[in-house]
Amino acid sequence: GAGVSQSPRYKVTKRGQDVALRCDPISGHVSLYWYRQALGQGPEFLTYFNYEAQQDKSGLPNDRFSAERPEGSISTLTIQRTEQRDSAMYRCASSTTRSTDTQYFGPGTRLTVL
Amino acid sequence: GDSVTQMEGPVTLSEEAFLTINCTYTATGYPSLFWYVQYPGEGLQLLLKATKADDKGSNKGFEATYRKETTSFHLEKGSVQVSDSAVYFCALRTQGGSEKLVFGKGTKLTVNP
């Protein structure tokens, strides 16, 4: 079956622009996670959804970052007024439920802010 | 807070050499432990996992044992292949709350023929 998909795969934007990154989880997966990975580092948690409810947003670095999952399936991570320090790989993962061990990752979106 | 420390890379080995990548963790409670692998140009894939003390996870010839007494989860393979060249990430899944993954920085492995 289809895995987690993310779009776009690459995004280049100018400083100050808004960007929206999309994640389409595995069908039927209840839990959805967003992570950010800087070059040479491991992924770091941003936020988590259970169905459509955003249960944890403690990893969002500031109020320019927001995420939604309005129908409990596709999720969008939005970054407003992008800055160069936002450049990173943004990864989405989904799992059957919160308590299920395995999170399945998408290919990621490489964001470059010029 | 919870954290994972893994061996600094890069690691370069010849084919058929023995591999160890060290991983230690700090966590409250009893987290589940994972190794993820990222092959060149691909996303993160789960390699193996262990959910409780003394469990051994294994896959594709790789093994790791959950050692609670030393808070470690070292990755081993007896004979590496060129196709094992990748970045390896050790991770723990926090208990309670969102049960997010906390990752180490990754170790890049290059295997030469």
HADDOCK unambig.tbl for C-alpha pairs under 7 A between the chains (distance, minus, plus):
assign (segid A and resid 40 and name CA) (segid B and resid 105 and name CA) 6.86 0.50 0.50
assign (segid A and resid 41 and name CA) (segid B and resid 105 and name CA) 4.45 0.50 0.50
assign (segid A and resid 41 and name CA) (segid B and resid 106 and name CA) 6.48 0.50 0.50
assign (segid A and resid 42 and name CA) (segid B and resid 89 and name CA) 7.00 0.50 0.50
assign (segid A and resid 42 and name CA) (segid B and resid 103 and name CA) 5.41 0.50 0.50
assign (segid A and resid 42 and name CA) (segid B and resid 104 and name CA) 5.51 0.50 0.50
assign (segid A and resid 42 and name CA) (segid B and resid 105 and name CA) 4.27 0.50 0.50
assign (segid A and resid 42 and name CA) (segid B and resid 106 and name CA) 5.83 0.50 0.50
assign (segid A and resid 43 and name CA) (segid B and resid 103 and name CA) 6.14 0.50 0.50
assign (segid A and resid 44 and name CA) (segid B and resid 102 and name CA) 6.81 0.50 0.50
assign (segid A and resid 45 and name CA) (segid B and resid 100 and name CA) 6.84 0.50 0.50
assign (segid A and resid 48 and name CA) (segid B and resid 98 and name CA) 6.62 0.50 0.50
assign (segid A and resid 55 and name CA) (segid B and resid 98 and name CA) 6.98 0.50 0.50
assign (segid A and resid 56 and name CA) (segid B and resid 98 and name CA) 6.38 0.50 0.50
assign (segid A and resid 98 and name CA) (segid B and resid 98 and name CA) 6.91 0.50 0.50
assign (segid A and resid 98 and name CA) (segid B and resid 99 and name CA) 6.85 0.50 0.50
assign (segid A and resid 105 and name CA) (segid B and resid 43 and name CA) 6.76 0.50 0.50
assign (segid A and resid 105 and name CA) (segid B and resid 44 and name CA) 5.85 0.50 0.50
assign (segid A and resid 105 and name CA) (segid B and resid 45 and name CA) 6.92 0.50 0.50
assign (segid A and resid 106 and name CA) (segid B and resid 43 and name CA) 6.23 0.50 0.50
assign (segid A and resid 107 and name CA) (segid B and resid 42 and name CA) 6.38 0.50 0.50
assign (segid A and resid 107 and name CA) (segid B and resid 43 and name CA) 4.37 0.50 0.50
assign (segid A and resid 108 and name CA) (segid B and resid 43 and name CA) 6.78 0.50 0.50
